[in-house]
């Protein structure tokens, strides 16, 4: 038995699993496009009053039962600051 990378046809549903960052451990359901699953997902969140964006990149996919699970890892190099620097209490 091999662990071949699964494929998705346009319109297939897949499960997103977020790893790291502010969405760590959360899941989502998405629909595949012509290219399959998304290579990157941008998550919008609110940090205080400023909107923040967090990038997650696909790191792997596996077939679990009848569904495809794609793990997305937080990419801190493209993320907004988790805390507004003007609100920090740095010495």
C-alpha positions, 0 to 999 in steps of 0.5 A: 500500500502506498501513500499516493497524493490524492487528486480532486476533480473540480467541484469535489469537497475537501477538508482544510486543517489549519496548523499553527498561527491564530487558526491552529486546530480549526477546520473548514470545508472547501470546494476544489477548483480546476487546479484541485485544492488551493495552494494558499488560503488567506484568513482574515481576522480582527485584532483589536480594531484593525483587520489582520490577514494570515497566510496559510500554505498547503503542506500536504494532503491525504485521503481519509475514508472518502474525503481528502484532508489538506493541511495548511501551515501558517506562513508567519513571513507574510502575516500581519502582526498579531498585535498592533505595535502601538498597543504593546506594553514593551519596556 
